[in-house]
Amino acid sequence: MPMKRPAYSFLVCPDPQLIKSRIEDMLAQSGVSGWEKRVFWGDDEVPLPDAFWTDLTIKGLFSQPKALVVRRANSFKVDQWDKLGNAITGASSDVWPIFCLESEWKTKKAPVPAHLAKREIYKRADKNGWVWQSPGLDRNGMRDFVRSWASQNQIRFDSGVENLLAQALPEDAVAVRLELDKLELAVMDDRTVRREHLDLVAPTGEMQFFELMDALGKPGAEAHVWKRVLEDHLKRAQDRMLFNLIGYLASQARQMWMLTHGEEQAVKAHPFVKKKLTAKGNMLGEAGIKRLIDLAMDAEFSVKTGLRRQEEVLDILIASLVDLFRSRSGGR
């Protein structure tokens, strides 16, 4: 019975976890079971050893299907692609060569090496739909990734938690899988992710906006906020959350302003996010939203001009935000 799969495949993606997941899906949907995966590395001193060429061209005695996965194939030179192009047409019917191009996407165009894009081995794959492309896991694709994980593991979410989890996870599929593995263990009994489970997710370099806003507005939550700030002081300068937080505050303040001034259609966000932002914007009022923008701008000015050190700027910003939200929410 013929295999339901391409003669060979190209996976263009910088994220190794997404590549791994894609290969697993491809093999599972191929119509053939019992795949043996053999991995080779395009940036090795000998990227394609004799074992690769033997697997590629010589049919095994027992005809076990083999997936020949070539990682970091974007490192190949012209002569290596030419050799592969000549050999691929004579590949054994029970092997599936999979070439992974793992360069970072610097634009929206897939980073396929120019010398490869001109060659028949890639042109044929592109024409036949044997090329899969993904720039990696970003914030837009996080909810789909989380939803797929939950579906595969029969896991449910409390109301609103799926969105909060998608916002809290890092934009790296390997790190995301580690965080989701922790959650899967935590919800083993009833298979439901609740709001309190989000505390298990490691910080991703900045405090999530809604988590911060909620904490700032709640009496008694100061310890949570300042604990996060003190942890940030121990990090290297380039890893600290200050500039991420400044940009995030300014962006969210702008969206709150639009949502509370009849410009909802101009805000590109999930309905759940719009609802939360609208509630916060109404609570702050016009003066409060303006103050939020002023605080972000003052913090950026102070650190960029050298007026204060990053640690001081962050401390002043957080203290000012606590005062702002406490005054607007009716607290002391």
N, C-alpha and C positions, 0 to 999 in steps of 0.2 A: 504494500500500500504506500503511495507516494506521501512524502511529508508535506504538511501544510505550513510551509515556511519559505523564506527567501533562500536563494542560493548562497548569499552572504549578507551581512548587515553592517551598517555604520551607525554608531551611537555618538552623537555630538553633544557632550554635556560635561561641565567641569566638576560635577558633584558625584563622587564615587558611590555614595549610598543610593542615589537615584539610578545610576548605571546598574548597580547590583539588583535593585528592585525591577528595573526594566528587563534585564536578562532573565530573571526568574519568571516574570510574566510571559515573556516570549517563549521560553521553553515549555511552560505549562500549557500554553495555547497552541503548541505546534502540532498536536495530534499524536505525538510520540512520547513515550515515557522512558525512564531509565537513562537519561542523559548523563554522560560523564563530562564534567567541566575541566578543561585544562587551560591554565592561565599563563600567558607569556607577557613580557614587558618590553614595550617599544623603546624605552630609554636604557635598557641593559646594554652592556658592552657587546654582547652578541644577542640582539633583540629577537631573532628568530632562529633558534638552534635547529639541529638536524631533526630532533623529535617533532618539531612543528611541521616540517616539510614531509616527514614520513606520515604523520596523521592526516595531512592535507590531501595527499595524493595516493596513498596505498590503503586499500580497503582491508579492514581487519578480518580475521578469521571468523569471529563470532558476530560481526556486524553490529557492535554496540554503538549507538549514536554518540558522537562527541561534539561538544561545543568548544571550539578553539577561540578563547577570549583573549584578544590582544589589547592590553591596557596601554594607555599613553601612546597610541599609534600615531599621534600627531608629531611625534619625534622622528618619524621615518623620513629618510632622504628620498630623492627622486629615484635612484637606482633600486631602492627597496620596493617602492610602489610598482616600478616597472616589472620587477621579478614576480611580485605577487599578481600583477595583472596578467602575466603570461601563464602563471600556474593555476589561477583560480578557475579557469574554464575546464581544467582537467581534474578538479577536486573530486574526491570520493563522495558518493551520494549519501553517505551516512555521517558526514561532518558538516558543521555549521560554523564557518568563520565569522567572528564578530569583532569588528575593529572599533575601538573606543578612542575618540578624539576629545581630549580632556582640557583643552586650553580655555582660559577665562574668556567670557563674552565681554568685549569692551564696547561693542555697539549692539544694536538689535539684530545684526546680521550674524549668522552662525560662523564661528572662526575656523572654517575649513582651509587648510593650507593651500595657497594658490597653485602650487605645483601638483597637488592632488586633484583639485577641482577640474583641472584640464585633462585628466587622464580617464581612459575609458572605464576603468574599474569603478571610479566614483560616478561618472556620468550614467553608467548603466544602473547603478544602485539608486541614484536620484530619480531617474526616469521610471523605474519600477516600484518606487515607494519603499525602498529598503533602507532609507535613511530616517532615523529618529533624532529629533533635535529638542534640546531643552536648555535654557540659560541657567538652570539650577533652581533651587527652591527660593522663592521670594514671598513677600507678604501676601501678594495676590493669590498665590497658589497654595498657601498654607492651609486654608480651610478645607480644600479638596484633599490634601495630604492627610490631615487629621481625620476627616470623614471616612476616607478609605481605610485608614488604620482601625477606626472604630468598627466599621462594617466587617472587616476581616476577623476581628477578635470578639464580635458580639458584645460591644461595649456601648452604653447609652450615656447621655449627658443630661444633667439638670438644666433647667431653662437658663439660657444665656451663657452657659459655661463653655460650650463649644467655641463661641466667638472669643471669649476671654482667653481660652487656651491658645487659639490660633494667634492672638496678639502677643502672648507671653513667650512663645517658643522662638529659639534662635533660627536665623535664616541659613541653616546648614543641616542637610538631611541626616548626616551622621550624628550630630549632636541632638537633633530632634528625635531620632530613634532611641537614643539613650534615655531621654526624658520620658518618652512614651512608654518605654519598658518599665521605668519606675512607676508610672501611673498604673500600668497594667497589674503590677504586683499589689499596688495599694488598693485597687478596686476588685480584688480577686473574688470576694464573697458575693457582692450584689451586682457587679459589672456596671456600676454607674459612677461616672466622674462628677463629683460635687465641687462646689466653690472652694471648700477647704483643701481639696486635693491640689489646687493650683500652687499652694505654698511649697510643694515638692519640686516645682520647676525652678531650676537654677536661674539667677538673674542673667540677662543677656547683654549687659553693658550699660543699660539704662533702666530706670524704674519705669514700668509700664504706666502710661498716662492715667488710665482709669484707676489702677491700683493706687497711684500716688494721689490722685484727686479724691478718691474715697477716703484714704487715710488722713489727708489734710483736713477734711471736713468732719471728722469724727473725734469727739473728745475722748482722750485716753489712748489715741492711736499714735501719739507723738513718738513713743519708743520705737515703733516699727519703722517710722520714717527716718529717725536719727540713726538707728542701727544700720540701715542701708547706706546712709551718708558716711558713717564712720568706716564701714567696710570699703567704701569707694576711696577714702583717703589713703588706704594701704596699697592701692594699685599703682602701676606705672602711669605717668602722665597721659600717654596716648591711649590708655585703656579706660580712662575715667569717663564718667557719664555726663559731665557738665555740658559740653557742647551739644551732645545728643539731646539732653534735656532742654536746653535753651531753644534749639530748633523745633523740638516737639511742642513745647509750650506755645511758641509763636504760631506754629501751624494750627494747633487745635484752637487757640484763641481766635484766629481768623475764621475758622469754620464755625465756631460758636456764634460769632458776630453775624455771619451770613444766615445761620439757621434761625436766629432770633430776630432777624430783620427781613423775613419773607423771601430769602434767596435759597431756599432748600434745594431747588433743582440744580443749583450751581455746585453743590457739595457732592463730590463723588465718594460715597461711603455706603457701607451696609446699613440697612434700616435700623438694626440694633444699635450701631455706633451713632447714627444720627439721633436716635432717641436719647441715648446717654448724654451726648454733647448738648442737645437742646435743654435737657433738664439742668445740666451744670451751668449753661449759659443763662438760663432764666434765674437760677439761684444767685449768680454773680451780678447780673444786671449790666447795663452799659458801662457804668463806672468801674465795676469789677473786671470786666473783660479788658477795658483799656488799661487798667492797672496791671493785669497779667502781661500784656504786651510791653508795657513800660519796664516791668521787672526783668523780662527776658532781654530787652535791649540794654538796660543798665548793666546786667551781668556780662553780656558779650563785650560791651565797651570796656568794662573794668579789667577783664582778663586780657583782651587784645592790646590794650594800651599799656599793660604792665602796672596799672594802678594798684591791683591786688593780686595775690597768688590764687591759683585755682581753688585751693582748699577754702580760703576765706570767701571767695565769690560764691562757691556752692553753699557754704554755711549761711551767708547772708540771704541768698536766694530762697533757700528752704525756710528760713525763719520768717521771711517776708511773706512767703506763700501760706505758711501756717496762720499768720496774722490775718491775711486777706480772707482765707476760706473760713476761719473761725468767726470773723466779724460778720461775714455774709450769711453764715448758716445759723447765726443766733447764739453762737458760743461766746465764752469770755475772751 
